[in-house]
Amino acid sequence: MIQLWHLFLQEIPYARAQLNLRDHIAISRFAPRIADVIREDRLQPQSVYDIQRLENQMDMLELEEYHLTENAKPMPDYVREQLQATFSKLKVNPDES
């Protein structure tokens, strides 16, 4: 069994294996499997839609932080409606991805 672990773990950097093991320990009460330590899913590139979704979330969080920390006034209703109309055109339907 130890030889099997050694065979698979020698292929990945120690720091990544350590990070994956910490993540596993934080979310699971079960002993890790080799796949839990290797975590090939982290090596997969993100799709364009995932990246856009994350960028939009970051923009919204930055905007929310600005409103919480600055003395900003709420946007007028007509601006809100225009923004919602624009953003609704940008949304991707789940069946398109």
C-alpha positions as CSV (number, residue, x, y, z in Angstrom):
1,M,0.0,0.0,0.0
2,I,2.8,2.4,0.8
3,Q,4.4,1.7,-2.5
4,L,1.2,2.6,-4.3
5,W,1.0,5.9,-2.5
6,H,4.6,6.6,-3.2
7,L,4.1,5.8,-6.9
8,F,1.3,8.3,-7.4
9,L,2.5,11.0,-5.0
10,Q,6.0,11.3,-6.5
11,E,4.4,12.9,-9.6
12,I,3.0,16.0,-7.8
13,P,4.8,18.8,-5.9
14,Y,4.9,18.4,-2.2
15,A,3.3,21.8,-1.6
16,R,0.3,21.0,-3.7
17,A,-0.1,17.6,-2.0
18,Q,0.1,19.3,1.4
19,L,-2.5,21.9,0.4
20,N,-4.9,19.3,-1.0
21,L,-4.5,17.2,2.2
22,R,-5.3,20.2,4.4
23,D,-8.4,20.9,2.3
24,H,-9.5,17.3,2.6
25,I,-9.0,17.3,6.4
26,A,-11.0,20.5,6.7
27,I,-14.1,19.1,4.8
28,S,-14.1,15.4,5.4
29,R,-14.1,13.2,8.4
30,F,-12.8,10.2,6.4
31,A,-9.2,9.2,5.8
32,P,-7.9,10.6,2.5
33,R,-7.6,8.5,-0.7
34,I,-4.8,9.0,-3.2
35,A,-7.3,10.9,-5.4
36,D,-8.0,13.3,-2.6
37,V,-4.4,14.2,-2.2
38,I,-3.6,14.4,-6.0
39,R,-6.8,16.4,-6.9
40,E,-6.4,16.3,-10.6
41,D,-9.5,18.5,-10.9
42,R,-7.4,21.5,-9.7
43,L,-5.3,21.1,-12.8
44,Q,-8.2,21.5,-15.2
45,P,-8.4,24.9,-16.8
46,Q,-11.5,26.9,-16.1
47,S,-13.9,27.6,-18.8
48,V,-14.5,31.1,-20.2
49,Y,-17.9,31.1,-18.5
50,D,-16.4,30.2,-15.1
51,I,-13.8,33.0,-15.4
52,Q,-16.5,35.5,-16.5
53,R,-18.7,34.5,-13.5
54,L,-15.8,34.9,-11.1
55,E,-14.9,38.3,-12.6
56,N,-18.6,39.5,-12.3
57,Q,-18.6,38.3,-8.7
58,M,-15.4,40.2,-7.9
59,D,-16.8,43.3,-9.6
60,M,-20.0,43.1,-7.5
61,L,-18.1,42.6,-4.3
62,E,-15.9,45.6,-5.1
63,L,-19.0,47.7,-5.7
64,E,-20.6,46.4,-2.5
65,E,-17.4,47.2,-0.6
66,Y,-17.3,50.7,-2.1
67,H,-20.9,51.3,-1.0
68,L,-20.2,50.1,2.5
69,T,-17.0,52.1,3.0
70,E,-17.7,55.3,1.1
71,N,-20.5,57.8,1.6
72,A,-22.1,56.8,-1.7
73,K,-25.7,57.5,-2.5
74,P,-27.9,54.8,-4.1
75,M,-28.1,54.9,-7.9
76,P,-31.2,56.3,-9.5
77,D,-33.9,53.9,-10.6
78,Y,-33.5,54.6,-14.3
79,V,-29.8,53.7,-14.0
80,R,-30.6,50.5,-12.2
81,E,-33.1,49.5,-14.8
82,Q,-30.6,50.2,-17.6
83,L,-27.9,48.1,-15.8
84,Q,-30.3,45.2,-15.2
85,A,-31.3,45.3,-18.9
86,T,-27.7,45.2,-20.0
87,F,-26.7,42.5,-17.5
88,S,-29.6,40.3,-18.5
89,K,-28.3,40.3,-22.1
90,L,-24.9,39.0,-20.8
91,K,-26.2,36.1,-18.9
92,V,-25.6,32.6,-20.3
93,N,-28.3,30.1,-20.2
94,P,-27.3,26.8,-18.6
95,D,-28.1,24.8,-21.7
96,E,-25.7,27.0,-23.8
97,S,-22.7,26.2,-21.7
